[in-house]
Each structure stands twice: as C-alpha cells, then as structure tokens.
Amino acid sequence: MHLRHGTITTSDGTELAYSRAGEGPAIVFVHGSVSTRHPWFPVIEALADNFTCLIHDRRGRGDTRESDASVASYGPETELTDIATMLELAGPGAHLFGHSYGAVCALEFALRNELPGHLIAFEPPLPVSGPVAGDTLPRYRQAIAEGDPDAALTLALREIVRSPESAIGGLRNSPAWPALTALTPTWTRELEAIDSLGADAGSIDRFRALSGRPVDILLGTATTQPHIDAAQRLHETIRGSRLQEMDGLDHFGHVAAPAVVARHIREALTQAPVQG
C-alpha cells in the first residue's frame, strides 16, 4: 500500500492532515476519541485494492492543529465541517465510515445532509439508559486539570467505557498507553458533546430519519455492554439498517484484527441494501 499524506483547508481555515491510499470507490474514515488516523492504516491497507480510503486527524490530534478560536468554538458542527471537507475531497458517491465518537459524528452528518454513499457506524457510544459520561465527567475534568492523564484515562475506561480491569491492565502495559494518555484532554469536549445529545434512548429516536438509507452498524461480540446496547438500539431505530456482529472483537477490533474489520466494511459496501 502506498499512503499519500497531505493537508486540506476547511471552510473555517483549519488545516486537516490526512492520508489517502487505494483505488476504486472512496471511503472517508472518521476516527474515534483518544486516537489519531494512524491506527486505521492496517484497515486501509486491507481495503486499498478495491477502495480509495481517506482519513484525517481530527482537530487537536496527530498532525492536525487548532487555533485558539477553533478550540473555543468547538462543537458538533465543527466535526461536520471537517467531514464535509473530506467528502468533497473524496469526490462524488463517497461512503462514510465512523468509529466510536467518529461514528456519532458520521451519524449526525448523515442526519443533516444527503450522504452520497453508504454509512457505516462502528459502535457509536450513544446514550440508552442514561448519560454516557454523566457524574464521571466532572472527575475526569478534574484529573485533566490536575495534570494526571493516567488517572483520567483509567477513570474513563473503568466508569464510562466499562472495560474490565484485565483489559485496562493489558492496555496500561501496552505501547499504546502513552499515546492514549497524551490525548486525554481532547476527550473532555467529546464526552460533553455526547451527553448533550440527551440522557436516554429517546436521543437515538431521531436517527429514525435515516431509515431506508444504506446504513450498516458494526458491533464486536466481545465489546462492553453499553456499546452493545447502543448498537442494538440504533439498529432497531433505523429501519432497514444491517447489524454486523464481528465475532470475538471489541471496541478496538480495528487494532487487534484489522483484516476482519476490513472484511465487514467490504461486505457492507458490496451487498445490496436491505429494504426497510
């Protein structure tokens, strides 16, 4: 795979760093929280023979920097502006893929715009039985303010993501931990944005407007219960959507088994849409 790197300027003057690879129909990827575009390169490599894949570093991550004005004005619309910029770069008919918070952004974009291609949402952390961050958010903010990103990340994984202690310990001992802790400040505003959507499953109901459009929802069978609940509720809400279960994978399946995630993306884009 030959990755090409570049930058593109959004309508508000922000320069997005992005990577592009492959040939064929275009897919724009939107990565999740405490991440950059780089962990998605193996998935892109597995798809590059059949698809043109584009992925950007979201604002404040990786090689994409923000101005003070951009930080102060951040909101869901900011993410939608960046997605629109990448879709324009991708060209007519591009598909949109989002993971985690990136999937929330992709869903919002599809709700507010006529998406030219297919929408694929990999475990969007939407509220079902209460706010996603809720009472944990003030303590998360405090840990960040005190300069303790390790404590902040541990708290979020334990109480928001609800990862088992064994998984947190494994992640802590992995090479990925320092990069994750470095990005913990950027997670604050995303948790705030998710909780602003609403505190219960009623906030998912508005995605019923996507019914009849080509939507796939990816769900790892080994993921945490909040992600399972959200994915299943979203599938029930969007009539005609497909729920693809990825056996044995969790929320970070793209890191553990990129070829498997790529296969499910390929299947979503090559199968006929379900009629709802």
Buried (B, 14 or more C-beta within 10 A) or exposed (E): EEBEEEEBEBEBEBBBBBBBBBEEBBBBBBBBBBBBBBBBBBBBBBBBEBBBBBBBBBBBBBBBBBEEEBEEEBEBEBBBBBBBBBBBBBEEEBBBBBBBBBBBBBBBBBBEEEBBBBBBBBBBBBBBEEBBBBEBBEBBBEBBEEEBBBBBBBBBBBBBBEBEEEBBEEBBEEEBBEBBBEBBBBBBBBBBBBBEBBBEBEBBEBBEEBEBBBBBBBBBEBBBEBBBBBBBBBBEBBBBBBBBBBEEBBBBBBBEBBEBBBBBBBEBBEEEBEEE
